[in-house]
Amino acid sequence: MSHSYFCPCPRGLEAALAEELGEIAQQGATLKVHNQVPGGVHCSGSLTDAYRINLHSRIASRVLMRMAHASYANENDIYDLALAQPWEDWFGVHQTIRIDVTAIKSPLRSLEFTTLKIKDAICDRFRDICSERPSVDTKTPDMRIVGFLDARNFTLYLDTSGEALFKRGWRLDTGDAPLRENLAAGLLRVAGWKPGMVLFDPMCGSGTILAEAAQMLAGIPPGARREFAFEKFSGFDAREWHAIKDSVKPNPLPDAPTIFGSDISGDMIVMTRSNLNKAGIPFEIPLKQIEAQEVKPPTETPGIILTNPPYGERIGVRGDSTIETDEMAAAFFNAFGTTLKQRFAGWQVFLFSADLGLPKFLRLKESRKTPFFNGALECRLFRFDMVAGFNRREQAKPKEA
């Protein structure tokens, strides 16, 4: 049986997710990738395909299985649609549920009331069938039901993932401003990094970018160390699920290190090592405690620098301060830009930042800037091609008298 799925992702990564889903589709014959929309990608396939996406997708936030789609005029229409769905085919009355509703341009006044109507419909259906109703658990539910409203239509989904997919099951320690794992993986893909290429994160924080790259290099699926909601579905095919996981083979590792990290904080280096270990990384990643403006290339072969530079409280900036209004931040990025120009000729540098004026303080001209959202925060992935003699922002020369 074929199901329709929607895979949400961080805004800006829709094309990268569609590409990744196309690669996952090559493992079988039934997964079809359809259209991209702001915030995600539509696809379709068997229930086994949902197993595969949950296990292998590094960029998707969830895998939502569509239960129903229809037009609506009021909350009663939504109640009726939810009541008509065969929830009992998917989970039992003793499993807990949670309902989440989002909307764009919906005429309904209260999403909370709409959420309540969906919950009532599901509970009423179970009460009619077995004289009992499921309980609500907003923190650790067995089943998550997701509703989406636009101006005219309502879509009802059953979440096959459970916890969001960026929760890989290994992270316990984070820095002050951790980058979500699926966003880090998406940045790696957009930057063009592939396993075997040299990668250096000189402000690695708790090591999210390094862990994602290292798992890709080792061939460790992002979902290998966690559980999923579909494992609690009625009729879950445990044999098929174990076959999918058992089909994963580790990649051969390079003889010499290709992934490197550093950070100014010794505590962050310790945290990164701990997180890499929890992520199951089977090889050593060279890590160094050093200020970013003092770093040197870790290899003679040029590669890719990808980093999420500190901003906000990570470098002492408070409130709504930006680089432009903070002297310490401006001096830091000025010095880091000088280091890149003097020491990293031939490298491609990708900096992910919420400060859109970052290139000015590096005194570098970006070759590309790609918009992304880190949650609700608008960001850019700036690309700088470090070609000696061509990357400096030239200062205007005074005219001769």
Secondary structure, 3 states (H helix, E strand, C coil): CCEEEEEECCCCCHHHHHHHHHHHHCCCCCCEEEEEECCEEEEEECHHHHHHHHHHCCCCCCCEEEEEEEECCCHHHHHHHHHCCCHHHCCCCCCCEEEEEEECCCCCCCHHHHHHHHHHHHHHHHHHHHCCCCCECCCCCCEEEEEEECCCEEEEEEECCCCCCCCCCCCCCCCCCCCCHHHHHHHHHHHCCCCCCCEEECCCCCCHHHHHHHHHHHCCCCCCCCCCHHHHCCCCCHHHHHHHHHCCCCCCCCCCCCEEEEECCHHHHHHHHHHHHHCCCCCCCCEEECCHHHCCCCCCCCCEEEECCCCHHHHCCCCCCCHHHCHHHHHHHHHHHHHHHHHCCCCEEEEEECCCCHHHHHCECCCEEEEEEECCEEEEEEEEECCCCCCECCCCCCCCC
